[in-house]
Amino acid sequence: MSLKMDKSKELFEEAKKYLVGGVNSPVRYFKPYPFFVKKAKDCYLYDVDGNCYIDYCLAYGPMVLGHANEKIVEAVKKQLELGSAYGCPTEKEIILAKEVVKRVPCAEMVRFVNSGTEATMSAIRLARGVTGRKKIIKFDGAYHGAHDYVLVKSGSGALTHGHPNSPGIPEETTKNTILVPFNDEDAVKRAINENKDEIACVIVEPVMGNVGCILPKEGYLKFLREIAEENDILLIFDEVITGFRLAKGGAQEYFDVVPDIATLGKILGGGFPIGAIVGKREIMENFSPLGAIYQAGTFNGNPISITAGIATLEQLDDKFYKETSRTAKILADALRELADKYNIKAKVYNIASMFQIYFNDKDVVNYEIAKQSDVNKFMKYFWGLLERGVFVPPSQFECCFTSIKHDDEVIDKTINAMEDVFRSL
Ligand SMILES: Cc1ncc(COP(=O)(O)O)c(CN[C@@H](CN)CCC(=O)O)c1O
């Protein structure tokens, strides 16, 4: 079976003349060429060759209400007629900030920015400024955006395309970034003891969504909370993926562990560019203009992203969480059953609306083990699904997501496609 992709191929050839790799983000690039999207609606993407795909990538996470959600479209259309960027504060920023504070346990104050990258970059600067310490601890394979502090052994596209340690970043910057394996308590204890009183923060994806889907071991996040507390180290939860996804209050609600600072993005913008740093008042008030730690941005808190964010959060009700978790679990269970039925070595992980399969026979608890997965088999699985009208992120080191629009009929179709693919793996 092969897909008709002539128009995408043509566009890709043209795109490569002007855009590096024909794309504007490396995760969208896959060989021989990606499909180009014409439009999207609910849980479907439609490409320029007329193919329709059930979408489990959801633009790498934001589109949990489905594409072109009516309420978001309506609200943004109205706002557009009132202007899109003022360079002045608006009431809507207060409204969304209050909604975030209401939901996110560590959030007493908010600073809106335009991406998860900006959020984690600013959060780390905040932690360094507040503590007067330089070093940070990050986990092997974690991806916190494309900035210098964290592009060290990072996941997502950096890992997929073979450059987890990006060139172009001075050693003077990365020498302050201490790497430890996820789910390993002794490694964190050693790192802290060897860098006594020099560590500003530990930054962690509570669920690692950039090396697939790696869950924290029982008690691990609580351990991080306690050891950070004991050593006057700030704990940062990077919830750009998990925020508003695992629960209304994200991972910190789901696991009942409250960090000092959290970073948010993706879902919060309802399909528009956004990021946020949230945390306790006495920490956040160190940001300019009250404090000396500079953080700024032309489109910070812009009326369009904020309007979309308000329209999004008000739709994330109990039914949303119940339904998106239910469908993701059905898919994860189906993948496990198919791996058994067709005798394929695989491990499947799922939490709330997140899931991923690893073609691996070991329990995937960290980056080292994730990297041992059969990525060629994964890409066979990817293409097999795509040819059957199902789009999962084109990398073993990304995560799949369900939206409220993935109903039982869509799930059944997906499972049929999965079974067809497993027959040929
Ligand atoms: C946990 C976490 N923290 C920070 C970021 C960076 O967010 P952005 O700058 O892409 O908005 C991300 C971004 N995720 C990737 C895909 N897993 C974005 C996709 C892309 O780079 O195009 C993230 O997952």
The ligand as a Tripos MOL2 file, in Angstrom:
@<TRIPOS>MOLECULE
LIG
   24    24     1     0     0
SMALL
NO_CHARGES

@<TRIPOS>ATOM
      1 C1          8.4860   19.5360   27.9110 C.3       1 LIG1
      2 C2          8.7520   20.6210   26.9110 C.ar      1 LIG1
      3 N1          9.3000   21.7840   27.3390 N.ar      1 LIG1
      4 C3          9.5550   22.7960   26.4680 C.ar      1 LIG1
      5 C4          9.2650   22.6620   25.1240 C.ar      1 LIG1
      6 C5          9.5440   23.8280   24.1870 C.3       1 LIG1
      7 O1          8.3150   24.4280   23.8460 O.3       1 LIG1
      8 P1          8.2180   25.2840   22.5090 P.3       1 LIG1
      9 O2          9.3470   26.2990   22.5230 O.co2     1 LIG1
     10 O3          8.3290   24.3180   21.3420 O.co2     1 LIG1
     11 O4          6.8250   25.9440   22.6070 O.co2     1 LIG1
     12 C6          8.6840   21.4700   24.6320 C.ar      1 LIG1
     13 C7          8.3890   21.3310   23.1470 C.3       1 LIG1
     14 N2          8.0660   20.0210   22.6760 N.3       1 LIG1
     15 C8          8.4210   19.7450   21.3020 C.3       1 LIG1
     16 C9          7.9520   18.3300   20.9020 C.3       1 LIG1
     17 N3          8.0220   17.3540   21.9040 N.3       1 LIG1
     18 C10         7.8650   20.7930   20.3760 C.3       1 LIG1
     19 C11         7.8240   20.4300   18.9260 C.3       1 LIG1
     20 C12         8.7900   21.2390   18.1120 C.2       1 LIG1
     21 O5          9.9160   21.4650   18.6010 O.co2     1 LIG1
     22 O6          8.4090   21.6390   16.9820 O.co2     1 LIG1
     23 C13         8.4350   20.4310   25.5480 C.ar      1 LIG1
     24 O7          7.8960   19.2630   25.1330 O.3       1 LIG1
@<TRIPOS>BOND
     1     1     2 1
     2     2     3 ar
     3     2    23 ar
     4     3     4 ar
     5     4     5 ar
     6     5     6 1
     7     5    12 ar
     8     6     7 1
     9     7     8 1
    10     8     9 2
    11     8    10 1
    12     8    11 1
    13    12    13 1
    14    12    23 ar
    15    13    14 1
    16    14    15 1
    17    15    16 1
    18    15    18 1
    19    16    17 1
    20    18    19 1
    21    19    20 1
    22    20    21 2
    23    20    22 1
    24    23    24 1
@<TRIPOS>SUBSTRUCTURE
     1 LIG1         1 GROUP 0 **** ****
